Amino acid sequence: MTDTKTIAVEPGNVNPSYEIDPDGDVTLVVHDIPRGLPAGLKDIPLDLLAGNTKPQESTTAKEKDSKTTENADSAARHLRLRVSSKHLSLACPHFARMFRSELREGIELRNNGRLELEVDQRSGTAVLLLMLVIHGRTRQVVDVMLQSQARLQGLDLDAPEFRGLHPNRWTC
């Protein structure tokens, strides 16, 4: 199994694209993503995936003074995820019906072999985590869950008793 990789991201692009399934036939366009997501999915800080922090924003003084620019930036920020219709169909009966039906999405997927769907959710990060789970890319998800639970319990993950849980996470 290969790591999730990035597709078509230009330097400074506020709209990254992640390839969760290299053979994916569906592109999800997810809105409401944090500003400053890295080009590579593996580079996303675990705190950001867990929803605990926001990435550092690098804005110019001119942008800080302009509410219009800020509003345009927030409206334009989105994340493109290449995923598999088969994985989506197995995970969710709604997608299974949509892709088999005579709805626009089903017809487009059958005729073109590809489909782009807008995802209207409150949290783009939650959609990203869900797609990672559905596609079996759980390495980062397990780390996020472990880190979040440990923080809730006031535990130190660098303590020797926790290193045995995922030894490859603490060794080089």
C-alpha positions in Angstrom: 0.0 0.0 0.0 1.5 3.3 -1.0 1.3 6.5 1.0 -1.3 9.1 0.2 0.3 11.5 -2.2 -0.3 15.0 -3.6 -1.4 15.9 -7.1 -1.1 19.2 -8.9 -0.3 21.6 -6.1 1.5 24.8 -7.0 3.6 26.6 -4.5 1.5 29.0 -2.5 -1.7 27.4 -3.7 -4.4 27.8 -1.1 -6.4 25.0 -2.7 -4.4 21.7 -2.3 -5.3 18.4 -3.9 -4.8 15.1 -2.2 -4.8 11.7 -4.0 -6.3 9.3 -1.5 -6.9 6.6 -4.1 -4.6 6.8 -7.2 -7.2 4.9 -9.2 -10.0 7.1 -7.9 -12.8 8.1 -10.2 -14.5 10.7 -8.0 -13.0 14.1 -7.0 -14.6 15.6 -3.9 -14.4 19.3 -3.7 -14.5 20.1 0.1 -15.0 23.6 1.3 -14.3 25.1 4.7 -10.8 23.9 5.0 -8.1 25.4 7.2 -5.9 28.0 5.6 -2.3 26.9 4.9 -2.7 23.1 4.4 0.6 21.6 3.4 1.2 20.3 -0.1 1.5 16.8 1.1 -1.1 15.0 3.3 1.6 13.3 5.3 2.9 16.8 6.3 -0.3 17.8 8.0 0.2 18.3 11.8 -1.7 15.8 13.8 -3.2 18.7 15.9 -4.7 20.2 12.8 -6.3 16.9 11.8 -7.6 16.6 15.3 -9.1 20.0 15.1 -7.0 21.4 18.0 -5.1 24.0 16.1 -5.1 26.0 13.0 -2.1 26.3 10.6 0.0 29.4 10.7 -1.3 32.0 8.4 1.1 34.0 6.3 -0.8 37.2 5.3 0.6 40.5 4.2 -0.4 43.7 6.0 -2.4 44.7 3.0 -4.5 41.5 3.3 -5.0 42.0 7.0 -6.4 45.5 6.3 -8.7 44.3 3.6 -11.9 42.5 4.6 -12.8 42.0 1.0 -9.6 40.0 0.4 -10.2 38.0 3.5 -13.8 37.2 2.5 -12.7 36.3 -1.1 -9.9 34.0 0.3 -12.2 32.2 2.7 -14.8 31.6 0.0 -12.2 30.4 -2.5 -10.4 27.9 -0.1 -11.2 24.3 -1.0 -9.6 20.9 -1.0 -9.8 18.4 -3.8 -9.7 14.7 -2.8 -9.4 12.0 -5.4 -11.3 9.0 -4.0 -12.9 5.8 -5.2 -16.6 5.5 -6.0 -16.4 1.8 -5.0 -15.1 2.7 -1.5 -17.8 5.4 -1.2 -20.5 3.0 -2.3 -19.4 0.3 0.1 -19.3 2.8 3.0 -22.5 4.6 2.3 -25.8 3.4 0.8 -26.5 7.0 -0.3 -23.4 7.0 -2.6 -24.3 3.5 -3.8 -27.8 4.6 -4.9 -26.4 7.9 -6.4 -23.8 6.1 -8.5 -26.2 3.4 -9.8 -29.1 5.7 -10.5 -30.2 7.8 -13.4 -29.3 11.0 -11.5 -26.8 13.3 -13.0 -24.0 11.9 -10.9 -24.6 8.3 -11.9 -24.9 9.1 -15.5 -21.8 11.3 -15.5 -19.7 8.6 -13.7 -20.8 5.9 -16.1 -20.4 8.0 -19.3 -17.2 9.8 -18.4 -15.6 7.4 -16.0 -15.0 10.4 -13.7 -17.1 12.6 -11.4 -16.6 15.7 -9.5 -18.8 16.3 -6.4 -19.1 19.4 -4.2 -19.2 18.4 -0.5 -21.1 20.9 1.7 -20.1 20.1 5.2 -19.3 22.2 8.2 -15.8 20.8 8.7 -13.6 20.0 5.7 -11.1 18.4 8.1 -13.7 15.9 9.2 -14.5 15.0 5.6 -10.8 14.4 5.0 -10.5 12.2 8.1 -13.6 10.2 7.0 -12.2 9.7 3.5 -8.9 8.4 5.0 -10.8 5.9 7.1 -13.1 4.8 4.2 -10.1 4.2 2.0 -8.1 2.3 4.6 -5.5 5.1 5.1 -5.8 5.0 8.8 -2.2 5.6 9.9 -2.7 9.3 10.6 -6.2 8.8 11.9 -4.9 6.3 14.5 -2.2 8.8 15.5 -4.8 11.6 15.8 -7.1 9.5 17.9 -4.3 8.3 20.2 -3.0 11.8 20.6 -6.5 13.2 21.3 -7.3 10.5 23.9 -4.0 10.9 25.6 -4.4 14.7 25.8 -7.8 14.2 27.4 -6.4 11.8 30.0 -3.3 14.0 30.6 -1.0 11.3 29.4 2.5 11.7 28.1 2.8 9.7 24.8 6.6 9.8 25.0 6.5 7.8 28.2 8.0 4.3 27.7 4.7 2.5 28.4 3.1 4.2 25.4 6.0 3.6 22.9 4.9 -0.1 22.7 1.5 0.9 21.2 3.0 2.0 17.9 6.8 1.5 18.1 7.5 2.6 14.6 6.0 6.0 15.4 8.7 6.8 18.0 11.8 5.4 16.3 13.7 6.7 13.3 
